[in-house]
Amino acid sequence: MFSMATIEKGKFPEELVNILKSVALKWGDNLEDIDKNLEISPLNGAGFLNKLYKIRFSISKEDDIREVLVRIYGKGMEIFVNRKEEVATFEWLSQQGEGPKLYGCLPNGRVEEFIRGRTLFPHELRIPEISALVAAKVRKFHSLERSSGPKQYYNLG
């Protein structure tokens, strides 16, 4: 396990660098010195149970900026969350086109596709066109059926 404190100091664990190299290779990027071209930014207020970070790197042939999200699991949360099932569900949703891509797993987190976005304000949700889009997405999400894998329900009450 590693902590993001070491990453914030500019020291990137080998597991993370290997995942980033794998992603860069899929994108057709130059892999030389990838760990020297990484920029990290914490995403404050974006995670309740986890710490989220955006990692940027620019090593492609066209000098494009690449961004990924690194999710570090909160300590002790495994008593509430089955991480193996969570990752399997996350990966399945991604394959269905209903979530970000999963690039790789770390001992205490994962690397995901970074999707730019923002939280909608209540007044925006009252706009009929926006609420219709949200309703359609929720309907599609709830109509998905996962035929394999355990279904676990947690009773926290």
Beta strands, then each sheet from edge to edge (+ up, - down):
strand 1: 38-42
strand 2: 50-57
strand 3: 66-73
strand 4: 102-106
strand 5: 109-113
sheet 1: 1+ 2- 3+ 5- 4+
end
